[in-house]
Amino acid sequence: MLPQRWRRWLQHDPVRLVDKYAANLRRLKGIYIDCEWRDQYHIHYGCRQLSRALEKARVAHHYEEFDDTHSDIDYRMDVSLPFLYRALRP
């Protein structure tokens, strides 16, 4: 990877942006993060970092890892959508 591209990515890295936007994030009605701990793209490592950054910034959020891969996980909507509904209902 070219160093300039990596620097550009880091400017938009959600983990690094938590501190900058912590006040705005605290005003959100709900943040839901879930990921698979057998994810073939290893997204769970970034999700763990994001959750820790949110905790450190005292931003309320729901974080959960589940036993699956990145594929065929539509069944997780039975968990995430009720959370989001409760957070967004008037």
SULDA-V98792 format. One record per residue. N is the residue number from 1. RES is the residue in one letter. SS is DSSP state (alpha for helix, beta for strand, coil for the rest). OMEGA is omega in degrees with one decimal (* if undefined). Layout:
n=N res=RES ss=SS omega=OMEGA
n=N res=RES ss=SS omega=OMEGA
//
This chain:
n=1 res=M ss=coil omega=178.2
n=2 res=L ss=coil omega=-179.0
n=3 res=P ss=alpha omega=-179.2
n=4 res=Q ss=alpha omega=177.3
n=5 res=R ss=alpha omega=178.2
n=6 res=W ss=alpha omega=177.4
n=7 res=R ss=alpha omega=178.5
n=8 res=R ss=alpha omega=176.8
n=9 res=W ss=alpha omega=-177.1
n=10 res=L ss=alpha omega=176.7
n=11 res=Q ss=alpha omega=-178.0
n=12 res=H ss=coil omega=-178.5
n=13 res=D ss=coil omega=-178.1
n=14 res=P ss=alpha omega=-179.8
n=15 res=V ss=alpha omega=-179.4
n=16 res=R ss=alpha omega=-178.2
n=17 res=L ss=alpha omega=-177.5
n=18 res=V ss=alpha omega=-178.1
n=19 res=D ss=alpha omega=-178.5
n=20 res=K ss=alpha omega=-174.7
n=21 res=Y ss=alpha omega=-175.3
n=22 res=A ss=alpha omega=-178.9
n=23 res=A ss=alpha omega=178.3
n=24 res=N ss=alpha omega=179.4
n=25 res=L ss=alpha omega=179.4
n=26 res=R ss=alpha omega=-179.6
n=27 res=R ss=coil omega=180.0
n=28 res=L ss=coil omega=-177.7
n=29 res=K ss=coil omega=179.7
n=30 res=G ss=coil omega=173.3
n=31 res=I ss=coil omega=-177.3
n=32 res=Y ss=beta omega=178.0
n=33 res=I ss=beta omega=169.0
n=34 res=D ss=beta omega=-178.8
n=35 res=C ss=beta omega=-177.6
n=36 res=E ss=beta omega=-179.8
n=37 res=W ss=coil omega=171.3
n=38 res=R ss=coil omega=-176.6
n=39 res=D ss=coil omega=-178.0
n=40 res=Q ss=coil omega=177.1
n=41 res=Y ss=coil omega=176.4
n=42 res=H ss=coil omega=-179.5
n=43 res=I ss=alpha omega=-178.2
n=44 res=H ss=alpha omega=178.2
n=45 res=Y ss=alpha omega=176.6
n=46 res=G ss=alpha omega=178.2
n=47 res=C ss=alpha omega=176.4
n=48 res=R ss=alpha omega=178.7
n=49 res=Q ss=alpha omega=179.3
n=50 res=L ss=alpha omega=179.2
n=51 res=S ss=alpha omega=178.4
n=52 res=R ss=alpha omega=178.2
n=53 res=A ss=alpha omega=177.5
n=54 res=L ss=alpha omega=176.9
n=55 res=E ss=alpha omega=-179.3
n=56 res=K ss=alpha omega=180.0
n=57 res=A ss=coil omega=-179.6
n=58 res=R ss=coil omega=176.4
n=59 res=V ss=coil omega=179.7
n=60 res=A ss=coil omega=178.4
n=61 res=H ss=coil omega=175.0
n=62 res=H ss=beta omega=178.1
n=63 res=Y ss=beta omega=-179.8
n=64 res=E ss=beta omega=171.0
n=65 res=E ss=beta omega=179.1
n=66 res=F ss=beta omega=-173.8
n=67 res=D ss=coil omega=177.0
n=68 res=D ss=coil omega=175.7
n=69 res=T ss=coil omega=-177.3
n=70 res=H ss=coil omega=-171.8
n=71 res=S ss=coil omega=173.3
n=72 res=D ss=coil omega=-177.9
n=73 res=I ss=coil omega=178.0
n=74 res=D ss=alpha omega=-179.7
n=75 res=Y ss=alpha omega=178.8
n=76 res=R ss=alpha omega=176.5
n=77 res=M ss=alpha omega=176.2
n=78 res=D ss=alpha omega=178.2
n=79 res=V ss=alpha omega=-173.5
n=80 res=S ss=alpha omega=-176.2
n=81 res=L ss=alpha omega=175.0
n=82 res=P ss=alpha omega=176.8
n=83 res=F ss=alpha omega=-178.5
n=84 res=L ss=alpha omega=177.1
n=85 res=Y ss=alpha omega=179.6
n=86 res=R ss=alpha omega=-178.4
n=87 res=A ss=alpha omega=-172.5
n=88 res=L ss=alpha omega=-177.6
n=89 res=R ss=coil omega=-177.7
n=90 res=P ss=coil omega=*
//
